[in-house]
Amino acid sequence: MNQARTTPSTGSGVHRFTEPTAEADLVCFLHAGGLPTVYRPWVAEVGDRFTVWVATVRHRDCAGDGADLWSDYARRQADALEALTGPLTLYGHSLGALSAYETARELRRRGREVARLVVSGGDAPHLPRGTELPEDPVDLVRAVADYYGGVPEILLQDDELARVVGAEMRADFDAVAAYVWRSGPPLDVPLTVVGGTSDPVVTDAGLRAWQQHTTGPFRLERLPGGHFFTDSQRRALQALLD
């Protein structure tokens, strides 16, 4: 265990659940409407390989529109990771895939080495994305449950709670809708792309298209399940982080 490392402070845009457990750092990026606690079990499951962090900069707090909003997001999130000095792996699912990718681009612009980028649940960033979802928060929660899955049953039974969570989801889906890919040199890092075999959100071609975004080794894996195969196949997904 390494407890002497300089690490970011709580509330700095990155969160950890325990003291550092390994030299290598794994930074996990949230899906739309996700909470940092979704990655709490990972501490026990991969803590011998990584110190687990959750990226917590929120897109709704960033300035600008479209590509400018995402540029501001990437700068803020990269700022939050500057204190991490170990080998750095970035992982993100769905919205988190875009967030991890743009953060990796910003880190490489700054000369910070990224050991690996792992993304899941999303087509390549240069491809269009445009799922129509309701504006009303409660209707949004129900639509997400029907289309994506992964929504706790309590949200489908409690409209007040669904309204609160749905508002968070709406802000995150707005960030996805605002995303505009800006051309630039590809990354030079190992890139692993993972998709669920029955995910309605992604396509095989869309997953393969990620390959043009790195000059490093590329790996594509499909795991059983829908958009949130990340729940049932978590240990298989974690095996792909190295």
PASEBA-1860 file (N, C-alpha, C; in nm, 3 decimals):
! residues 242
1> MNQARTTP> 0.085/-0.120/0.000/0.000/0.000/0.000/0.087/0.124/0.000 ~ 0.048/0.220/-0.082/0.124/0.344/-0.091/0.037/0.458/-0.041 ~ 0.064/0.511/0.079/-0.016/0.618/0.135/0.060/0.750/0.137 ~ 0.177/0.753/0.074/0.258/0.873/0.079/0.244/0.958/-0.047 ~ 0.169/0.909/-0.145/0.158/0.981/-0.269/0.081/1.112/-0.251 ~ 0.117/1.211/-0.332/0.037/1.332/-0.339/-0.088/1.303/-0.419 ~ -0.205/1.330/-0.362/-0.330/1.299/-0.430/-0.425/1.417/-0.420 ~ -0.522/1.427/-0.512/-0.615/1.539/-0.510/-0.699/1.540/-0.382
9> STGSGVHR> -0.741/1.658/-0.344/-0.827/1.671/-0.227/-0.971/1.641/-0.262 ~ -1.052/1.604/-0.161/-1.193/1.578/-0.181/-1.260/1.703/-0.237 ~ -1.348/1.683/-0.336/-1.418/1.795/-0.395/-1.341/1.863/-0.506 ~ -1.227/1.807/-0.546/-1.143/1.870/-0.647/-1.179/1.829/-0.788 ~ -1.282/1.748/-0.805/-1.317/1.698/-0.937/-1.282/1.552/-0.957 ~ -1.231/1.489/-0.851/-1.204/1.346/-0.854/-1.221/1.294/-0.711 ~ -1.275/1.172/-0.699/-1.309/1.118/-0.567/-1.255/0.976/-0.553 ~ -1.209/0.943/-0.433/-1.173/0.805/-0.404/-1.244/0.763/-0.276
17> FTEPTAEA> -1.268/0.633/-0.262/-1.342/0.581/-0.148/-1.250/0.536/-0.034 ~ -1.123/0.508/-0.066/-1.028/0.462/0.036/-0.894/0.530/0.011 ~ -0.802/0.510/0.102/-0.665/0.554/0.079/-0.607/0.478/-0.041 ~ -0.507/0.534/-0.109/-0.448/0.466/-0.224/-0.407/0.323/-0.190 ~ -0.439/0.231/-0.279/-0.409/0.090/-0.255/-0.306/0.035/-0.353 ~ -0.279/0.107/-0.461/-0.185/0.060/-0.562/-0.120/0.179/-0.630 ~ -0.005/0.155/-0.692/0.066/0.263/-0.760/-0.010/0.312/-0.884 ~ -0.071/0.219/-0.956/-0.144/0.256/-1.077/-0.279/0.316/-1.040
25> DLVCFLHA> -0.323/0.415/-1.118/-0.451/0.482/-1.093/-0.551/0.449/-1.201 ~ -0.674/0.417/-1.160/-0.786/0.395/-1.250/-0.889/0.504/-1.224 ~ -0.917/0.585/-1.326/-1.016/0.692/-1.314/-1.140/0.650/-1.393 ~ -1.255/0.643/-1.325/-1.380/0.597/-1.384/-1.474/0.715/-1.407 ~ -1.535/0.719/-1.525/-1.622/0.829/-1.565/-1.767/0.780/-1.569 ~ -1.858/0.863/-1.521/-1.996/0.822/-1.499/-2.081/0.824/-1.626 ~ -2.176/0.731/-1.633/-2.278/0.735/-1.737/-2.384/0.840/-1.699 ~ -2.473/0.872/-1.790/-2.575/0.972/-1.765/-2.661/0.933/-1.645
33> GGLPTVYR> -2.672/1.024/-1.549/-2.749/0.997/-1.429/-2.677/0.911/-1.328 ~ -2.552/0.874/-1.354/-2.480/0.785/-1.264/-2.428/0.857/-1.140 ~ -2.411/0.780/-1.034/-2.357/0.831/-0.908/-2.220/0.768/-0.883 ~ -2.131/0.840/-0.817/-1.998/0.785/-0.790/-2.001/0.649/-0.720 ~ -2.104/0.624/-0.639/-2.111/0.499/-0.563/-2.120/0.376/-0.652 ~ -2.152/0.393/-0.781/-2.158/0.277/-0.869/-2.022/0.209/-0.878 ~ -1.916/0.286/-0.851/-1.780/0.231/-0.859/-1.723/0.190/-0.723 ~ -1.801/0.204/-0.616/-1.750/0.165/-0.485/-1.708/0.017/-0.481
41> PWVAEVGD> -1.788/-0.078/-0.537/-1.747/-0.219/-0.532/-1.615/-0.245/-0.604 ~ -1.578/-0.159/-0.698/-1.455/-0.181/-0.773/-1.332/-0.172/-0.684 ~ -1.341/-0.100/-0.574/-1.225/-0.083/-0.486/-1.178/-0.220/-0.435 ~ -1.272/-0.302/-0.389/-1.236/-0.434/-0.340/-1.199/-0.529/-0.454 ~ -1.257/-0.505/-0.571/-1.239/-0.600/-0.682/-1.112/-0.577/-0.762 ~ -1.066/-0.453/-0.773/-0.944/-0.427/-0.850/-0.840/-0.352/-0.769 ~ -0.864/-0.339/-0.637/-0.775/-0.260/-0.553/-0.633/-0.311/-0.544 ~ -0.611/-0.437/-0.580/-0.473/-0.488/-0.581/-0.399/-0.441/-0.705
49> RFTVWVAT> -0.472/-0.393/-0.806/-0.411/-0.348/-0.932/-0.414/-0.197/-0.948 ~ -0.519/-0.133/-0.893/-0.540/0.010/-0.914/-0.591/0.078/-0.787 ~ -0.553/0.203/-0.770/-0.627/0.291/-0.682/-0.743/0.347/-0.764 ~ -0.866/0.327/-0.717/-0.985/0.361/-0.794/-1.031/0.502/-0.762 ~ -1.048/0.583/-0.865/-1.098/0.719/-0.855/-1.222/0.734/-0.942 ~ -1.308/0.826/-0.904/-1.423/0.860/-0.987/-1.411/1.006/-1.030 ~ -1.422/1.031/-1.160/-1.420/1.167/-1.213/-1.554/1.234/-1.181 ~ -1.551/1.351/-1.118/-1.676/1.411/-1.068/-1.704/1.550/-1.124
57> VRHRDCAG> -1.624/1.600/-1.218/-1.661/1.727/-1.283/-1.790/1.704/-1.360 ~ -1.888/1.794/-1.343/-2.017/1.779/-1.410/-2.025/1.870/-1.532 ~ -2.077/1.815/-1.639/-2.088/1.891/-1.764/-2.176/2.015/-1.747 ~ -2.278/2.005/-1.665/-2.370/2.118/-1.648/-2.302/2.238/-1.582 ~ -2.188/2.215/-1.517/-2.117/2.324/-1.452/-2.012/2.388/-1.543 ~ -2.001/2.339/-1.665/-1.898/2.388/-1.756/-1.953/2.500/-1.845 ~ -1.862/2.579/-1.898/-1.900/2.698/-1.974/-1.902/2.669/-2.123 ~ -1.991/2.741/-2.193/-1.996/2.732/-2.339/-2.102/2.637/-2.388
65> DGADLWSD> -2.106/2.621/-2.518/-2.201/2.532/-2.583/-2.125/2.437/-2.675 ~ -2.186/2.324/-2.704/-2.129/2.231/-2.800/-1.985/2.194/-2.770 ~ -1.900/2.208/-2.872/-1.759/2.170/-2.856/-1.689/2.253/-2.750 ~ -1.731/2.379/-2.734/-1.668/2.464/-2.631/-1.699/2.413/-2.491 ~ -1.823/2.367/-2.470/-1.859/2.310/-2.340/-1.772/2.189/-2.309 ~ -1.754/2.104/-2.409/-1.675/1.983/-2.387/-1.528/2.015/-2.369 ~ -1.479/2.119/-2.435/-1.340/2.160/-2.415/-1.319/2.208/-2.272 ~ -1.416/2.285/-2.221/-1.407/2.332/-2.084/-1.414/2.215/-1.987
73> YARRQADA> -1.503/2.119/-2.016/-1.511/1.999/-1.932/-1.377/1.927/-1.927 ~ -1.317/1.902/-2.045/-1.191/1.827/-2.050/-1.081/1.900/-1.975 ~ -1.077/2.032/-1.987/-0.974/2.109/-1.915/-0.992/2.095/-1.764 ~ -1.116/2.110/-1.718/-1.142/2.101/-1.574/-1.111/1.961/-1.521 ~ -1.152/1.859/-1.596/-1.128/1.724/-1.547/-0.981/1.690/-1.551 ~ -0.910/1.734/-1.654/-0.766/1.711/-1.660/-0.695/1.784/-1.546 ~ -0.739/1.906/-1.516/-0.682/1.979/-1.402/-0.694/1.896/-1.275 ~ -0.811/1.832/-1.256/-0.836/1.755/-1.135/-0.747/1.632/-1.125
81> LEALTGPL> -0.696/1.585/-1.239/-0.614/1.463/-1.240/-0.466/1.491/-1.235 ~ -0.428/1.618/-1.235/-0.286/1.651/-1.243/-0.205/1.598/-1.125 ~ -0.269/1.584/-1.009/-0.195/1.538/-0.891/-0.171/1.387/-0.891 ~ -0.238/1.314/-0.981/-0.216/1.170/-0.989/-0.086/1.144/-1.063 ~ 0.003/1.070/-1.001/0.137/1.051/-1.057/0.164/0.909/-1.102 ~ 0.074/0.815/-1.072/0.096/0.677/-1.111/0.054/0.653/-1.255 ~ 0.086/0.534/-1.310/0.034/0.497/-1.441/-0.118/0.515/-1.443 ~ -0.170/0.578/-1.547/-0.308/0.626/-1.547/-0.392/0.553/-1.651
89> TLYGHSLG> -0.495/0.482/-1.604/-0.593/0.419/-1.692/-0.725/0.494/-1.677 ~ -0.788/0.527/-1.789/-0.917/0.594/-1.789/-1.022/0.498/-1.840 ~ -1.135/0.491/-1.769/-1.246/0.405/-1.813/-1.376/0.484/-1.805 ~ -1.460/0.474/-1.910/-1.590/0.538/-1.906/-1.693/0.459/-1.984 ~ -1.818/0.464/-1.936/-1.929/0.393/-2.000/-2.032/0.492/-2.050 ~ -2.076/0.477/-2.175/-2.182/0.558/-2.234/-2.140/0.706/-2.238 ~ -2.210/0.796/-2.169/-2.161/0.934/-2.157/-2.017/0.934/-2.107 ~ -1.987/0.845/-2.013/-1.852/0.837/-1.958/-1.747/0.801/-2.061
97> ALSAYETA> -1.787/0.731/-2.169/-1.691/0.699/-2.274/-1.643/0.826/-2.343 ~ -1.738/0.916/-2.375/-1.700/1.044/-2.435/-1.617/1.127/-2.337 ~ -1.657/1.126/-2.210/-1.586/1.204/-2.109/-1.444/1.155/-2.092 ~ -1.426/1.024/-2.086/-1.291/0.968/-2.071/-1.206/0.999/-2.193 ~ -1.265/0.985/-2.311/-1.191/1.011/-2.436/-1.145/1.156/-2.444 ~ -1.235/1.251/-2.417/-1.197/1.392/-2.427/-1.096/1.430/-2.319 ~ -1.107/1.369/-2.202/-1.008/1.394/-2.097/-0.872/1.338/-2.137 ~ -0.874/1.219/-2.199/-0.748/1.160/-2.247/-0.683/1.250/-2.351
105> RELRRRGR> -0.763/1.306/-2.440/-0.708/1.397/-2.543/-0.642/1.520/-2.476 ~ -0.710/1.575/-2.376/-0.655/1.692/-2.309/-0.528/1.658/-2.233 ~ -0.526/1.543/-2.166/-0.407/1.502/-2.095/-0.288/1.484/-2.190 ~ -0.312/1.424/-2.306/-0.203/1.403/-2.400/-0.156/1.536/-2.459 ~ -0.248/1.632/-2.477/-0.206/1.765/-2.523/-0.110/1.829/-2.423 ~ -0.128/1.796/-2.296/-0.044/1.850/-2.190/0.084/1.770/-2.171 ~ 0.098/1.662/-2.245/0.217/1.579/-2.232/0.208/1.475/-2.122 ~ 0.088/1.454/-2.065/0.070/1.354/-1.959/0.045/1.218/-2.022
113> EVARLVVS> 0.125/1.121/-1.986/0.110/0.987/-2.042/-0.016/0.921/-1.986 ~ -0.089/0.855/-2.073/-0.204/0.774/-2.034/-0.170/0.630/-2.067 ~ -0.179/0.542/-1.967/-0.138/0.403/-1.987/-0.237/0.328/-2.075 ~ -0.368/0.356/-2.056/-0.470/0.286/-2.135/-0.600/0.364/-2.126 ~ -0.676/0.361/-2.235/-0.812/0.413/-2.238/-0.906/0.296/-2.266 ~ -1.006/0.279/-2.180/-1.107/0.174/-2.197/-1.244/0.241/-2.201 ~ -1.320/0.215/-2.306/-1.452/0.275/-2.320/-1.554/0.166/-2.349 ~ -1.678/0.189/-2.306/-1.783/0.092/-2.330/-1.916/0.163/-2.350
121> GGDAPHLP> -2.007/0.094/-2.420/-2.144/0.143/-2.432/-2.163/0.265/-2.518 ~ -2.075/0.287/-2.615/-2.091/0.404/-2.701/-2.018/0.389/-2.833 ~ -2.081/0.437/-2.941/-2.015/0.439/-3.071/-1.902/0.542/-3.070 ~ -1.816/0.533/-3.169/-1.701/0.622/-3.180/-1.743/0.769/-3.178 ~ -1.660/0.856/-3.123/-1.701/0.995/-3.098/-1.731/1.077/-3.223 ~ -1.672/1.041/-3.337/-1.695/1.121/-3.458/-1.827/1.087/-3.526 ~ -1.895/0.983/-3.478/-2.021/0.941/-3.539/-2.139/1.015/-3.477 ~ -2.247/1.035/-3.555/-2.364/1.104/-3.499/-2.433/1.020/-3.393
129> RGTELPED> -2.496/1.087/-3.300/-2.575/1.019/-3.197/-2.699/1.105/-3.175 ~ -2.816/1.044/-3.164/-2.936/1.128/-3.158/-3.060/1.059/-3.108 ~ -3.051/0.984/-3.000/-3.170/0.921/-2.943/-3.263/1.028/-2.887 ~ -3.388/1.026/-2.928/-3.486/1.123/-2.879/-3.541/1.075/-2.745 ~ -3.532/1.160/-2.644/-3.579/1.126/-2.510/-3.665/1.240/-2.456 ~ -3.763/1.210/-2.370/-3.854/1.313/-2.319/-3.782/1.420/-2.238 ~ -3.839/1.539/-2.238/-3.787/1.648/-2.156/-3.831/1.634/-2.011 ~ -3.954/1.592/-1.989/-4.005/1.580/-1.852/-3.922/1.477/-1.775
137> PVDLVRAV> -3.873/1.512/-1.655/-3.783/1.422/-1.582/-3.842/1.285/-1.552 ~ -3.970/1.280/-1.511/-4.031/1.151/-1.478/-4.046/1.066/-1.604 ~ -4.094/1.128/-1.711/-4.106/1.055/-1.837/-3.970/1.010/-1.888 ~ -3.869/1.092/-1.863/-3.734/1.056/-1.905/-3.685/0.931/-1.834 ~ -3.705/0.924/-1.703/-3.664/0.806/-1.627/-3.730/0.681/-1.682 ~ -3.860/0.690/-1.713/-3.931/0.574/-1.765/-3.880/0.535/-1.904 ~ -3.853/0.636/-1.987/-3.802/0.607/-2.121/-3.664/0.544/-2.115 ~ -3.581/0.594/-2.026/-3.446/0.537/-2.010/-3.456/0.393/-1.963
145> ADYYGGVP> -3.549/0.365/-1.870/-3.567/0.228/-1.821/-3.608/0.135/-1.935 ~ -3.697/0.185/-2.022/-3.745/0.101/-2.133/-3.637/0.079/-2.239 ~ -3.559/0.183/-2.267/-3.466/0.175/-2.379/-3.328/0.126/-2.338 ~ -3.275/0.184/-2.230/-3.140/0.151/-2.186/-3.137/0.042/-2.079 ~ -3.240/0.039/-1.993/-3.234/-0.048/-1.876/-3.149/0.016/-1.767 ~ -3.122/-0.059/-1.663/-3.032/-0.013/-1.558/-3.092/0.087/-1.462 ~ -3.224/0.110/-1.466/-3.289/0.205/-1.376/-3.346/0.129/-1.256 ~ -3.309/0.167/-1.133/-3.361/0.099/-1.014/-3.514/0.104/-1.009
153> EILLQDDE> -3.574/-0.003/-0.966/-3.720/-0.014/-0.962/-3.783/0.096/-0.879 ~ -3.714/0.140/-0.773/-3.771/0.242/-0.686/-3.801/0.371/-0.762 ~ -3.722/0.400/-0.865/-3.745/0.522/-0.943/-3.872/0.512/-1.028 ~ -3.912/0.390/-1.060/-4.033/0.370/-1.138/-4.157/0.370/-1.050 ~ -4.136/0.367/-0.919/-4.247/0.364/-0.826/-4.265/0.494/-0.749 ~ -4.168/0.582/-0.754/-4.169/0.705/-0.676/-4.146/0.823/-0.770 ~ -4.255/0.893/-0.806/-4.245/1.002/-0.902/-4.161/1.118/-0.849 ~ -4.168/1.144/-0.720/-4.090/1.255/-0.664/-3.940/1.227/-0.676
161> LARVVGAE> -3.901/1.107/-0.642/-3.760/1.070/-0.654/-3.719/1.067/-0.801 ~ -3.807/1.016/-0.886/-3.778/1.011/-1.029/-3.760/1.151/-1.086 ~ -3.835/1.247/-1.034/-3.823/1.384/-1.084/-3.685/1.441/-1.051 ~ -3.634/1.412/-0.932/-3.503/1.460/-0.892/-3.393/1.393/-0.976 ~ -3.399/1.261/-0.984/-3.297/1.188/-1.059/-3.309/1.218/-1.208 ~ -3.434/1.230/-1.255/-3.455/1.259/-1.397/-3.397/1.392/-1.439 ~ -3.401/1.490/-1.348/-3.342/1.621/-1.379/-3.191/1.608/-1.398 ~ -3.126/1.524/-1.316/-2.983/1.499/-1.331/-2.956/1.429/-1.464
169> MRADFDAV> -3.039/1.330/-1.495/-3.024/1.260/-1.622/-3.039/1.355/-1.739 ~ -3.139/1.444/-1.730/-3.165/1.537/-1.839/-3.043/1.623/-1.869 ~ -2.979/1.672/-1.763/-2.859/1.754/-1.781/-2.748/1.674/-1.849 ~ -2.735/1.547/-1.812/-2.630/1.464/-1.872/-2.662/1.431/-2.018 ~ -2.789/1.400/-2.047/-2.826/1.372/-2.186/-2.814/1.498/-2.272 ~ -2.837/1.612/-2.212/-2.815/1.737/-2.286/-2.668/1.752/-2.324 ~ -2.579/1.708/-2.235/-2.436/1.714/-2.265/-2.401/1.621/-2.381 ~ -2.463/1.503/-2.384/-2.441/1.412/-2.497/-2.490/1.477/-2.627
177> AAYVWRSG> -2.609/1.538/-2.622/-2.665/1.602/-2.741/-2.578/1.718/-2.788 ~ -2.511/1.784/-2.693/-2.428/1.900/-2.727/-2.291/1.859/-2.781 ~ -2.255/1.733/-2.768/-2.120/1.690/-2.805/-2.094/1.711/-2.954 ~ -1.985/1.774/-2.985/-1.937/1.791/-3.122/-1.791/1.748/-3.126 ~ -1.762/1.649/-3.209/-1.624/1.602/-3.218/-1.540/1.702/-3.296 ~ -1.428/1.739/-3.238/-1.332/1.826/-3.307/-1.217/1.741/-3.357 ~ -1.187/1.756/-3.485/-1.079/1.676/-3.543/-0.946/1.712/-3.480 ~ -0.857/1.617/-3.481/-0.725/1.637/-3.423/-0.647/1.509/-3.436
185> PPLDVPLT> -0.520/1.510/-3.397/-0.440/1.388/-3.408/-0.497/1.279/-3.318 ~ -0.487/1.154/-3.363/-0.535/1.045/-3.277/-0.448/1.031/-3.154 ~ -0.504/0.968/-3.053/-0.426/0.934/-2.936/-0.318/0.833/-2.974 ~ -0.221/0.818/-2.885/-0.115/0.720/-2.909/-0.113/0.618/-2.796 ~ -0.231/0.585/-2.743/-0.240/0.498/-2.626/-0.314/0.370/-2.662 ~ -0.291/0.262/-2.588/-0.373/0.142/-2.606/-0.520/0.174/-2.580 ~ -0.606/0.129/-2.669/-0.750/0.159/-2.659/-0.828/0.029/-2.664 ~ -0.907/0.006/-2.559/-0.995/-0.110/-2.553/-1.139/-0.061/-2.557
193> VVGGTSDP> -1.219/-0.119/-2.647/-1.359/-0.081/-2.665/-1.445/-0.203/-2.636 ~ -1.550/-0.183/-2.556/-1.633/-0.295/-2.512/-1.779/-0.261/-2.537 ~ -1.854/-0.358/-2.588/-1.997/-0.339/-2.609/-2.076/-0.461/-2.566 ~ -2.199/-0.439/-2.522/-2.288/-0.549/-2.491/-2.343/-0.611/-2.618 ~ -2.358/-0.740/-2.619/-2.402/-0.809/-2.741/-2.544/-0.773/-2.782 ~ -2.627/-0.729/-2.687/-2.765/-0.691/-2.720/-2.792/-0.546/-2.682 ~ -2.691/-0.463/-2.682/-2.705/-0.320/-2.650/-2.776/-0.250/-2.766 ~ -2.892/-0.185/-2.741/-2.962/-0.116/-2.849/-2.899/0.017/-2.888
201> VVTDAGLR> -2.801/0.064/-2.810/-2.745/0.197/-2.830/-2.629/0.196/-2.928 ~ -2.553/0.086/-2.931/-2.431/0.082/-3.010/-2.446/-0.012/-3.130 ~ -2.357/0.004/-3.224/-2.349/-0.087/-3.338/-2.209/-0.145/-3.345 ~ -2.195/-0.257/-3.412/-2.063/-0.317/-3.427/-1.972/-0.223/-3.505 ~ -2.026/-0.162/-3.611/-1.945/-0.068/-3.689/-1.906/0.053/-3.606 ~ -1.999/0.099/-3.521/-1.969/0.214/-3.437/-1.861/0.186/-3.334 ~ -1.860/0.064/-3.283/-1.755/0.026/-3.189/-1.621/0.012/-3.260 ~ -1.622/-0.050/-3.377/-1.497/-0.068/-3.452/-1.439/0.066/-3.497
209> AWQQHTTG> -1.526/0.164/-3.516/-1.479/0.294/-3.565/-1.392/0.368/-3.463 ~ -1.395/0.324/-3.337/-1.305/0.383/-3.238/-1.158/0.365/-3.277 ~ -1.130/0.264/-3.361/-0.990/0.232/-3.392/-0.917/0.350/-3.454 ~ -0.989/0.437/-3.526/-0.922/0.549/-3.591/-0.878/0.656/-3.491 ~ -0.916/0.640/-3.364/-0.883/0.742/-3.265/-0.758/0.711/-3.184 ~ -0.683/0.609/-3.227/-0.554/0.584/-3.163/-0.458/0.522/-3.264 ~ -0.331/0.551/-3.246/-0.226/0.483/-3.322/-0.168/0.368/-3.240 ~ -0.216/0.353/-3.118/-0.169/0.246/-3.030/-0.247/0.118/-3.054
217> PFRLERLP> -0.218/0.015/-2.976/-0.290/-0.113/-2.990/-0.440/-0.093/-2.968 ~ -0.522/-0.161/-3.048/-0.667/-0.150/-3.041/-0.726/-0.288/-3.014 ~ -0.823/-0.291/-2.923/-0.889/-0.418/-2.889/-1.038/-0.395/-2.880 ~ -1.117/-0.478/-2.945/-1.263/-0.471/-2.938/-1.316/-0.600/-2.876 ~ -1.400/-0.584/-2.774/-1.458/-0.698/-2.706/-1.610/-0.680/-2.697 ~ -1.685/-0.789/-2.710/-1.829/-0.789/-2.687/-1.857/-0.882/-2.570 ~ -1.937/-0.835/-2.475/-1.974/-0.915/-2.358/-2.126/-0.932/-2.356 ~ -2.175/-1.042/-2.302/-2.319/-1.068/-2.303/-2.396/-0.960/-2.226
225> GGHFFTDS> -2.510/-0.918/-2.282/-2.596/-0.824/-2.211/-2.633/-0.703/-2.295 ~ -2.718/-0.619/-2.236/-2.764/-0.498/-2.302/-2.675/-0.380/-2.273 ~ -2.735/-0.261/-2.268/-2.653/-0.141/-2.249/-2.578/-0.146/-2.116 ~ -2.645/-0.198/-2.013/-2.579/-0.208/-1.883/-2.529/-0.350/-1.855 ~ -2.466/-0.409/-1.957/-2.393/-0.533/-1.935/-2.287/-0.513/-1.829 ~ -2.253/-0.387/-1.802/-2.151/-0.354/-1.704/-2.188/-0.402/-1.564 ~ -2.316/-0.429/-1.539/-2.357/-0.483/-1.409/-2.331/-0.633/-1.401 ~ -2.386/-0.708/-1.494/-2.374/-0.854/-1.488/-2.236/-0.904/-1.529
233> QRRALQAL> -2.165/-0.826/-1.608/-2.034/-0.867/-1.659/-1.920/-0.783/-1.602 ~ -1.941/-0.734/-1.480/-1.844/-0.641/-1.423/-1.704/-0.701/-1.411 ~ -1.695/-0.824/-1.363/-1.562/-0.882/-1.345/-1.495/-0.909/-1.480 ~ -1.573/-0.948/-1.580/-1.516/-0.967/-1.713/-1.467/-0.833/-1.771 ~ -1.542/-0.728/-1.745/-1.501/-0.595/-1.788/-1.373/-0.552/-1.718 ~ -1.366/-0.574/-1.589/-1.247/-0.536/-1.513/-1.123/-0.608/-1.562 ~ -1.140/-0.731/-1.613/-1.025/-0.807/-1.664/-0.964/-0.742/-1.787 ~ -1.039/-0.650/-1.852/-0.992/-0.585/-1.973/-0.919/-0.454/-1.946
241> LD> -0.903/-0.420/-1.819/-0.844/-0.291/-1.785/-0.692/-0.289/-1.798 ~ -0.630/-0.404/-1.802/-0.484/-0.413/-1.810/-0.437/-0.426/-1.954
END
